């Protein structure tokens, strides 16, 4: 089974792009299953169900979606195998820009849109720097010059990735993404596979339900601001 991990910035069009791409796979007779991991609520499972494929949903609720995601990978893998799946698409929420869902042996796709800001590629972190394929969306809304600059910014932080441009509304470019998925490696099991980058640190008093503000209420993995850091100010 090919395990495809889809992540990216919020509202980049992850579900829309993958629906177009999955349609191409289904036309080739590929058995596809989809799992959506989100935080509090999602309706994307209904959109995937319209394709007539098996769909699962995981809501992390009070837990970091990245930690929830990695704790459930084995169960999701087994669920998809039980449906005779050839390609498993796991779409996960990338909300903190420090998420690190990429797994060795799985094709990692990061989606980012042209409207997210020119400096976004260097702010996003592991979801972009460890991705095999980076899909840029909403290119029809900006100028050619803006698209080229944005693409160059991505190449600077991940020069090894394949960069594609896909329109989530029309599906233009999704056939190329489908072909890249067809070249993805086959994975026999997810157990024992290694994350490409460590997860965001957790386990502090607020993780365990603390709501009071103040150092005396804080324990565990706590990081404080370094106020000695110099920040250059341009007064021009």
C-alpha positions, -999 to +999 in steps of 0.1 A: +000+000+000+012+035-008+009+058+022+004+095+012+007+121+039-009+155+030-003+185+051+001+223+048-010+257+059-047+262+069-070+269+040-044+261+014-069+238-004-056+204+007-089+186+005-099+203-028-066+194-045-067+158-032-103+152-044-093+161-079-062+139-076-081+109-062-106+111-091-077+105-114-065+075-094-100+061-093-102+064-131-071+042-132-089+015-111-068+022-080-084+014-046-082+046-025-090+053+011-089+087+029-084+097+065-088+133+078-073+143+111-084+177+124-087+195+157-123+202+168-146+197+138-144+188+101-168+184+072-141+173+048-150+136+053-183+142+036-165+156+006-143+125+004-173+102+008-188+117-024-160+099-042-174+065-030-142+056-011-137+045+026-132+075+048-122+078+085-120+109+107-099+116+137-104+147+159-076+155+183-098+177+206-076+188+235-045+171+222-019+186+198-030+173+163+006+162+155+008+140+186-027+126+180-017+119+144+015+099+152-002+080+180-029+067+155-007+060+124-006+022+130-044+020+135-051+041+104-027+019+084-044-013+095-079+002+088-069+010+052-054-024+047-086-040+059-104-022+030-079-036+004-065-002-002-038+005-028-033+042-019-040+056+015-044+094+017-040+108+052-047+145+054-037+161+086-042+196+100-010+217+100-019+245+124+012+255+145+038+258+117+060+235+137+042+203+128+064+174+116+042+146+101+066+133+074+075+096+078+103+077+061+089+054+034+057+076+029+052+102+003+050+136+020+030+163+003+029+199+016+004+224+003+009+261+006-010+290-011+003+321-028-018+343-006-002+331+027+026+358+026+059+361+009+078+351+040+056+321+049+079+294+034+107+301+059+082+303+088+064+270+082+091+246+093+093+208+090+060+203+071+076+221+042+114+215+047+109+177+049+083+173+022+089+153-010+064+173-030+053+209-024+020+220-040+014+257-045-023+267-048-042+299-056-017+309-082-046+323-104-051+351-079-016+366-080+006+379-108+033+359-126+060+378-108+045+371-074+043+334-083+079+333-093+091+350-062+070+328-040+084+297-057+119+309-053+113+313-015+102+277-013+132+265-033+155+283-008+142+263+022+136+229+004+157+227-027+152+189-030+114+189-033+093+186-064+073+218-067+039+217-085+012+243-090-024+230-087-057+249-089-080+235-062-111+248-080-106+235-115-082+207-107-056+220-132-023+204-124-037+175-103-030+150-131+007+156-125+003+151-088-015+118-095+015+106-115+038+115-087+017+094-063+019+065-087+057+066-083+055+066-045+071+036-027+049+007-014+049+003+024+043-031+039+038-018+075+040+015+093+052+001+126+089+007+130+090+035+104+108+067+116+096+103+116+118+126+095+117+153+122+109+153+159+074+164+170+068+197+188+076+194+225+047+190+249+039+178+284+036+210+306+011+219+333-012+235+307-012+203+286-026+186+317-054+210+322-039+239+342-057+272+335-041+296+361-015+321+348+019+325+366+052+308+369+042+291+402+015+271+383+039+260+355+058+227+355+071+202+330+084+213+296+083+251+298+102+276+276+106+313+284+113+343+262+149+355+261+145+393+266+182+397+260+178+390+223+186+421+202+161+431+176+172+454+149+148+483+143+148+501+110+138+538+117+138+548+080 
